[in-house]
Amino acid sequence: MNNIEEAIVNITQNIWESILGLEVQRARDVAQLSHATREKSLTGCVQLAGAWEGSVFLYCTATLAGEVAATMFGTNPDTLRNGDVEDALGELTNMVAGNLKIVLPRPCQLSLPAVVEGIDYRIIVPGTKIAGQVLFESNSHPLLVTVLEGAALGSKRASAARAEAESKET
């Protein structure tokens, strides 16, 4: 597990337990995720820009998103209003991204959250690579947290490290 994945685990567990009062643990059964893609799901996304560029995604089933929204708004999932589920998932994504930016190079700004909803969809952010990805389970539902890093950023860091090493040699 890399540093970003360690941060994802700590941040997600902290938010789920302290804000929502729900249990979340790392999932052992990745097959659970492939089964979940056949049902309605939502993905929250927040972009990060600045000294570090990338994206944070929270993917979960619509059922889990509804349970989380009901917990956040202190109501029953059946009484949620239109947009409550998307607002809750967007806010949770923003919380994860905001906490994650503390461990990333600064300055780093967050975008407003966006939420995608559907069945069997893909989200592609060109020019990125996976920096960290952790599958969790909450209330017997999968929760996937993915952090993408701008691929160009990795090569910029490598170039900066080489230049620094060369300057020390002279």
Backbone as JSON, one array per atom type, in Angstrom:
{
  "sequence": "MNNIEEAIVNITQNIWESILGLEVQRARDVAQLSHATREKSLTGCVQLAGAWEGSVFLYCTATLAGEVAATMFGTNPDTLRNGDVEDALGELTNMVAGNLKIVLPRPCQLSLPAVVEGIDYRIIVPGTKIAGQVLFESNSHPLLVTVLEGAALGSKRASAARAEAESKET",
  "N": [[0.86, -1.17, 0.0], [0.63, 2.18, -0.93], [1.6, 5.61, 0.0], [-0.53, 7.35, -0.63], [-2.67, 5.57, -0.75], [-2.68, 4.71, 1.93], [-3.4, 7.14, 3.13], [-5.95, 7.44, 1.97], [-7.32, 5.28, 3.19], [-7.19, 6.01, 5.97], [-8.45, 8.58, 5.97], [-10.99, 8.06, 4.8], [-12.08, 6.16, 6.59], [-12.12, 7.73, 8.9], [-13.91, 9.84, 8.2], [-16.26, 8.38, 7.6], [-16.8, 7.15, 10.06], [-16.72, 9.27, 12.02], [-18.27, 11.44, 10.98], [-20.53, 10.24, 9.78], [-21.14, 8.14, 11.44], [-21.05, 5.52, 10.7], [-19.9, 2.19, 9.99], [-17.01, 1.34, 8.14], [-14.98, -0.71, 6.24], [-11.99, -2.09, 4.83], [-12.51, -3.84, 1.85], [-12.49, -7.29, 1.12], [-13.33, -8.83, -0.93], [-13.13, -8.43, -4.13], [-14.78, -9.14, -6.19], [-17.25, -8.34, -5.44], [-17.43, -5.71, -6.24], [-17.53, -5.88, -9.05], [-20.01, -7.06, -9.36], [-21.61, -5.03, -8.38], [-21.48, -3.08, -10.36], [-23.48, -3.63, -12.09], [-25.79, -2.66, -11.12], [-27.69, 0.32, -10.31], [-25.64, 3.08, -9.72], [-23.55, 5.62, -8.18], [-21.1, 8.16, -8.69], [-18.97, 10.34, -7.14], [-17.0, 13.21, -7.84], [-14.09, 15.17, -7.47], [-11.92, 17.62, -8.59], [-8.43, 18.35, -8.38], [-6.12, 21.01, -8.39], [-3.05, 22.7, -8.99], [0.0, 22.7, -7.26], [-0.09, 20.01, -7.17], [-1.83, 17.91, -9.32], [-4.88, 16.36, -10.06], [-7.54, 13.93, -9.52], [-10.25, 13.03, -7.38], [-12.28, 10.31, -6.69], [-15.35, 8.96, -5.54], [-17.05, 6.05, -5.52], [-20.12, 4.35, -5.35], [-22.91, 2.15, -4.66], [-26.3, 2.99, -5.53], [-28.0, 2.41, -3.47], [-26.33, 2.42, -1.14], [-25.51, 5.09, -1.3], [-27.97, 6.36, -0.87], [-28.5, 5.53, 1.77], [-26.38, 6.76, 3.11], [-26.91, 9.47, 2.55], [-29.38, 9.76, 3.88], [-28.52, 9.39, 6.5], [-26.8, 11.61, 6.77], [-28.63, 13.72, 6.51], [-30.35, 13.19, 8.52], [-32.72, 11.64, 8.24], [-35.16, 9.34, 6.84], [-34.34, 7.03, 4.23], [-36.44, 6.84, 2.37], [-37.7, 9.28, 2.47], [-36.1, 11.19, 1.36], [-35.38, 14.13, -0.49], [-35.46, 15.22, -3.95], [-32.29, 15.33, -5.32], [-30.93, 15.24, -2.88], [-29.39, 12.92, -2.41], [-27.33, 13.11, -4.31], [-26.2, 15.55, -3.47], [-25.23, 14.8, -0.93], [-23.33, 12.77, -1.56], [-21.59, 14.25, -3.16], [-20.66, 16.09, -1.25], [-19.37, 14.36, 0.56], [-17.34, 13.4, -1.1], [-15.97, 15.76, -1.5], [-15.1, 16.19, 1.13], [-13.31, 14.03, 1.47], [-11.42, 14.65, -0.55], [-10.59, 17.19, 0.34], [-9.39, 16.58, 2.8], [-7.39, 14.91, 1.85], [-5.82, 16.64, 0.36], [-4.21, 17.82, 2.22], [-2.03, 16.17, 2.58], [-0.74, 16.37, 0.2], [1.45, 18.05, -2.22], [1.68, 21.61, -1.86], [0.67, 24.83, -3.18], [-2.75, 23.74, -3.45], [-5.79, 23.48, -5.01], [-9.34, 22.86, -4.74], [-11.96, 21.69, -6.89], [-15.48, 22.34, -7.43], [-17.69, 19.75, -6.35], [-18.73, 17.09, -8.53], [-21.29, 14.85, -9.61], [-21.94, 11.69, -10.94], [-24.41, 9.52, -12.24], [-25.76, 6.3, -12.83], [-25.87, 3.19, -14.71], [-23.47, 0.74, -15.21], [-21.22, 2.36, -16.28], [-18.37, 4.31, -17.38], [-15.81, 6.46, -16.25], [-13.56, 8.66, -17.56], [-10.5, 10.28, -17.26], [-8.5, 11.91, -19.19], [-4.93, 11.7, -19.59], [-4.15, 10.96, -17.03], [-3.14, 8.88, -14.27], [-3.6, 6.08, -12.06], [-3.13, 6.92, -8.78], [-3.75, 5.97, -6.34], [-5.95, 3.54, -4.98], [-8.66, 2.25, -3.23], [-10.76, -0.27, -2.11], [-13.65, -0.41, -0.23], [-16.06, -1.6, 2.2], [-19.3, -0.93, 3.25], [-22.1, -1.22, 5.23], [-22.63, -3.63, 3.92], [-22.24, -2.96, 1.26], [-20.33, -2.0, -1.62], [-17.73, 0.5, -1.63], [-15.77, 2.48, -3.45], [-12.8, 4.2, -3.49], [-10.93, 6.3, -5.41], [-7.93, 7.78, -6.48], [-6.69, 9.81, -8.9], [-3.77, 10.83, -10.63], [-2.31, 13.48, -12.42], [-0.59, 12.48, -15.25], [1.53, 13.86, -16.39], [2.53, 15.23, -14.26], [4.01, 13.42, -12.74], [6.24, 13.03, -14.42], [7.27, 15.62, -14.4], [8.04, 15.84, -11.72], [10.06, 13.91, -11.66], [11.9, 15.05, -13.45], [12.53, 17.39, -12.04], [13.73, 16.3, -9.77], [15.97, 15.07, -10.94], [17.29, 17.35, -11.92], [17.85, 18.65, -9.52], [19.58, 16.8, -8.31], [21.67, 16.86, -10.14], [22.56, 19.49, -9.82], [23.61, 19.38, -7.28], [25.8, 17.81, -7.68], [27.59, 19.4, -9.02]],
  "CA": [[0.0, 0.0, 0.0], [1.44, 3.39, -1.02], [1.22, 6.68, 0.93], [-1.86, 7.86, -0.97], [-3.65, 4.56, -0.31], [-2.76, 4.81, 3.4], [-4.19, 8.33, 3.42], [-7.34, 7.13, 1.6], [-7.89, 4.43, 4.25], [-7.36, 6.8, 7.2], [-9.42, 9.65, 5.75], [-12.32, 7.49, 4.57], [-12.57, 5.59, 7.85], [-12.4, 8.83, 9.82], [-15.15, 10.52, 7.77], [-17.4, 7.46, 7.73], [-17.1, 6.9, 11.47], [-16.98, 10.48, 12.81], [-19.33, 12.27, 10.4], [-21.73, 9.45, 9.49], [-21.4, 7.14, 12.47], [-21.19, 4.22, 10.03], [-18.67, 1.41, 9.85], [-16.47, 1.1, 6.81], [-13.74, -1.47, 6.33], [-11.45, -2.5, 3.53], [-13.18, -5.03, 1.33], [-11.61, -8.38, 0.72], [-13.91, -9.48, -2.1], [-13.2, -7.51, -5.27], [-15.9, -9.57, -7.04], [-18.41, -7.56, -5.01], [-17.46, -4.49, -7.05], [-17.99, -6.18, -10.41], [-21.45, -7.29, -9.26], [-22.26, -3.73, -8.13], [-21.55, -2.26, -11.57], [-24.7, -3.96, -12.84], [-26.92, -1.96, -10.53], [-27.56, 1.76, -10.33], [-24.58, 3.55, -8.84], [-23.19, 7.03, -8.28], [-19.69, 8.47, -8.48], [-18.65, 11.74, -6.88], [-15.68, 13.57, -8.35], [-13.53, 16.49, -7.19], [-10.63, 17.83, -9.25], [-7.44, 19.12, -7.63], [-5.21, 21.71, -9.29], [-2.03, 23.49, -8.32], [1.28, 22.0, -7.21], [-0.44, 18.61, -7.46], [-3.04, 17.89, -10.13], [-5.49, 15.04, -10.16], [-8.96, 13.79, -9.26], [-10.67, 12.1, -6.33], [-13.57, 9.72, -7.01], [-16.03, 8.05, -4.62], [-18.04, 5.26, -6.25], [-20.91, 3.46, -4.5], [-24.23, 1.81, -5.18], [-27.34, 3.97, -5.21], [-28.53, 2.04, -2.15], [-25.43, 2.97, -0.13], [-25.58, 6.56, -1.39], [-29.21, 6.75, -0.21], [-28.33, 5.34, 3.21], [-25.47, 7.8, 3.57], [-27.64, 10.74, 2.49], [-30.37, 9.75, 4.97], [-27.77, 9.59, 7.74], [-26.33, 13.0, 6.81], [-29.75, 14.64, 6.65], [-31.14, 12.78, 9.68], [-34.06, 11.25, 7.78], [-35.31, 8.0, 6.28], [-34.04, 7.07, 2.79], [-37.66, 7.01, 1.58], [-38.2, 10.66, 2.53], [-35.13, 12.11, 0.78], [-35.86, 14.96, -1.6], [-34.7, 15.19, -5.19], [-30.98, 15.97, -5.23], [-30.28, 15.02, -1.59], [-28.38, 11.85, -2.52], [-26.21, 13.68, -5.06], [-25.56, 16.54, -2.6], [-24.5, 14.1, 0.12], [-22.15, 12.12, -2.13], [-20.68, 15.33, -3.55], [-20.05, 16.62, -0.04], [-18.42, 13.35, 1.07], [-16.19, 13.41, -2.01], [-15.26, 16.99, -1.18], [-14.42, 15.98, 2.42], [-12.15, 13.15, 1.24], [-10.43, 15.42, -1.32], [-10.07, 18.25, 1.2], [-8.46, 15.97, 3.76], [-6.27, 14.36, 1.09], [-4.93, 17.71, -0.11], [-3.28, 18.14, 3.3], [-0.82, 15.35, 2.42], [-0.22, 16.6, -1.15], [2.2, 19.3, -2.36], [0.85, 22.82, -1.84], [-0.76, 24.99, -2.97], [-3.61, 22.83, -4.19], [-7.18, 23.94, -4.92], [-10.38, 21.89, -5.06], [-13.1, 22.12, -7.69], [-16.77, 21.95, -6.88], [-17.92, 18.34, -6.66], [-19.67, 16.67, -9.57], [-21.78, 13.49, -9.35], [-22.45, 10.95, -12.09], [-25.32, 8.46, -11.82], [-26.15, 5.44, -13.93], [-25.6, 1.76, -14.64], [-22.41, 0.26, -16.09], [-20.59, 3.48, -16.96], [-16.95, 4.55, -17.12], [-15.38, 7.86, -16.22], [-12.18, 8.72, -18.03], [-9.83, 11.57, -17.16], [-7.3, 11.74, -20.02], [-3.66, 12.2, -19.08], [-3.98, 10.65, -15.62], [-2.87, 7.49, -13.88], [-4.08, 5.81, -10.71], [-2.15, 7.16, -7.72], [-4.18, 5.14, -5.22], [-7.32, 3.06, -5.11], [-8.99, 1.35, -2.12], [-12.13, -0.76, -2.07], [-14.19, -0.55, 1.11], [-17.41, -2.12, 2.32], [-20.09, -0.28, 4.29], [-23.47, -1.76, 5.19], [-22.61, -4.71, 2.91], [-22.18, -2.37, -0.08], [-18.98, -1.53, -1.96], [-17.38, 1.91, -1.74], [-14.45, 2.53, -4.07], [-12.18, 5.53, -3.5], [-9.84, 6.31, -6.38], [-7.23, 9.06, -6.68], [-5.93, 9.87, -10.15], [-2.76, 11.87, -10.68], [-1.94, 13.88, -13.77], [0.6, 11.72, -15.65], [2.61, 14.81, -16.65], [3.06, 15.65, -12.97], [5.04, 12.46, -12.38], [7.46, 13.29, -15.2], [7.8, 16.89, -13.92], [8.73, 15.56, -10.47], [11.29, 13.18, -11.99], [12.81, 16.03, -14.04], [12.98, 18.28, -10.96], [14.64, 15.52, -8.92], [17.22, 14.93, -11.7], [17.95, 18.66, -11.95], [18.38, 18.91, -8.18], [20.71, 15.9, -8.12], [22.77, 17.35, -10.98], [23.08, 20.73, -9.24], [24.4, 19.01, -6.1], [27.05, 17.21, -8.14], [28.53, 20.43, -9.53]],
  "C": [[0.91, 1.24, 0.0], [0.91, 4.47, -0.07], [-0.18, 7.22, 0.64], [-2.92, 6.86, -0.53], [-3.78, 4.54, 1.21], [-3.61, 6.0, 3.8], [-5.67, 8.1, 3.1], [-8.01, 6.31, 2.7], [-8.18, 5.26, 5.5], [-8.46, 7.85, 7.06], [-10.82, 9.09, 5.62], [-12.89, 6.92, 5.85], [-12.93, 6.68, 8.84], [-13.71, 9.52, 9.47], [-16.36, 9.63, 8.01], [-17.79, 7.29, 9.19], [-17.46, 8.17, 12.22], [-18.14, 11.32, 12.28], [-20.64, 11.48, 10.27], [-22.1, 8.49, 10.62], [-21.62, 5.76, 11.88], [-19.84, 3.51, 10.0], [-18.29, 1.31, 8.38], [-15.16, 0.34, 7.01], [-13.28, -1.83, 4.93], [-12.13, -3.78, 3.11], [-12.15, -6.06, 0.91], [-12.07, -9.0, -0.59], [-14.1, -8.49, -3.24], [-14.35, -7.88, -6.21], [-17.16, -8.8, -6.68], [-18.55, -6.29, -5.86], [-17.96, -4.78, -8.45], [-19.48, -6.47, -10.43], [-22.2, -5.96, -9.13], [-22.37, -2.89, -9.38], [-22.78, -2.55, -12.41], [-25.94, -3.34, -12.24], [-26.66, -0.45, -10.56], [-26.52, 2.19, -9.29], [-24.32, 5.04, -9.08], [-21.69, 7.16, -8.06], [-19.57, 9.97, -8.27], [-17.24, 12.01, -7.34], [-15.32, 15.0, -7.95], [-12.16, 16.54, -7.85], [-9.72, 18.63, -8.32], [-6.48, 19.75, -8.62], [-4.25, 22.56, -8.48], [-0.71, 22.76, -8.39], [1.09, 20.5, -7.45], [-1.75, 18.64, -8.23], [-3.57, 16.48, -10.24], [-6.97, 15.1, -9.83], [-9.18, 12.8, -8.13], [-12.07, 11.64, -6.68], [-14.07, 8.85, -5.86], [-17.13, 7.37, -5.41], [-18.79, 4.39, -5.25], [-22.25, 3.16, -5.18], [-25.22, 2.91, -4.79], [-27.94, 3.68, -3.83], [-27.66, 2.62, -1.04], [-25.48, 4.49, -0.13], [-26.85, 7.08, -0.7], [-29.13, 6.62, 1.3], [-27.45, 6.43, 3.81], [-26.17, 9.16, 3.59], [-28.65, 10.83, 3.63], [-29.68, 9.99, 6.31], [-27.33, 11.04, 7.86], [-27.46, 13.98, 7.09], [-30.68, 14.26, 7.79], [-32.57, 12.39, 9.32], [-34.04, 9.8, 7.31], [-34.99, 8.06, 4.79], [-35.27, 7.29, 1.92], [-38.16, 8.45, 1.54], [-37.2, 11.68, 1.98], [-35.75, 12.88, -0.38], [-34.95, 14.8, -2.81], [-33.39, 15.96, -5.02], [-30.25, 15.74, -3.92], [-29.15, 13.99, -1.69], [-27.13, 12.39, -3.23], [-25.46, 14.71, -4.21], [-24.7, 15.86, -1.54], [-23.23, 13.45, -0.43], [-21.13, 13.15, -2.58], [-19.95, 15.9, -2.35], [-19.04, 15.64, 0.55], [-17.17, 13.3, 0.2], [-15.33, 14.63, -1.73], [-14.49, 16.86, 0.14], [-13.18, 15.11, 2.24], [-11.07, 13.93, 0.51], [-9.79, 16.5, -0.46], [-9.08, 17.73, 2.23], [-7.22, 15.42, 3.06], [-5.3, 15.46, 0.68], [-3.94, 18.14, 0.96], [-1.97, 17.37, 3.14], [-0.17, 15.53, 1.05], [0.59, 17.89, -1.2], [1.26, 20.5, -2.44], [1.47, 23.9, -2.71], [-1.56, 24.05, -3.88], [-5.05, 23.26, -3.95], [-8.14, 22.84, -5.32], [-11.43, 22.51, -5.97], [-14.38, 21.86, -6.91], [-16.99, 20.48, -7.21], [-18.93, 18.16, -7.79], [-20.08, 15.23, -9.24], [-22.37, 12.91, -10.62], [-23.31, 9.81, -11.55], [-25.67, 7.6, -13.02], [-25.87, 3.98, -13.65], [-24.5, 1.45, -15.66], [-21.8, 1.39, -16.93], [-19.11, 3.55, -16.6], [-16.72, 6.05, -17.08], [-13.9, 7.86, -16.57], [-11.67, 10.15, -17.86], [-8.52, 11.42, -17.94], [-6.06, 12.34, -19.36], [-3.45, 11.95, -17.6], [-3.61, 9.18, -15.45], [-3.36, 7.31, -12.45], [-2.93, 6.01, -9.72], [-2.47, 6.31, -6.5], [-5.63, 4.75, -5.4], [-7.56, 2.04, -3.99], [-10.47, 1.02, -2.19], [-12.53, -1.0, -0.63], [-15.54, -1.26, 1.03], [-18.08, -1.39, 3.47], [-21.52, -0.75, 4.15], [-23.64, -2.8, 4.09], [-22.62, -4.21, 1.48], [-20.77, -1.9, -0.36], [-18.89, -0.01, -2.01], [-15.96, 1.93, -2.26], [-13.96, 3.97, -4.08], [-10.95, 5.45, -4.39], [-9.25, 7.71, -6.46], [-6.41, 8.92, -7.95], [-4.95, 11.03, -10.07], [-2.47, 12.2, -12.13], [-0.62, 13.22, -14.15], [1.79, 12.65, -15.88], [3.28, 15.24, -15.34], [4.19, 14.71, -12.53], [6.34, 12.71, -13.13], [8.08, 14.63, -14.79], [8.58, 16.68, -12.63], [10.06, 14.87, -10.74], [12.33, 14.14, -12.57], [13.37, 16.96, -12.97], [13.98, 17.57, -10.06], [15.99, 15.34, -9.62], [18.0, 16.24, -11.69], [18.55, 18.98, -10.59], [19.61, 18.05, -7.92], [21.93, 16.39, -8.92], [23.38, 18.61, -10.39], [23.92, 20.45, -8.0], [25.73, 18.43, -6.49], [28.06, 18.25, -8.58], [29.0, 21.37, -8.48]]
}
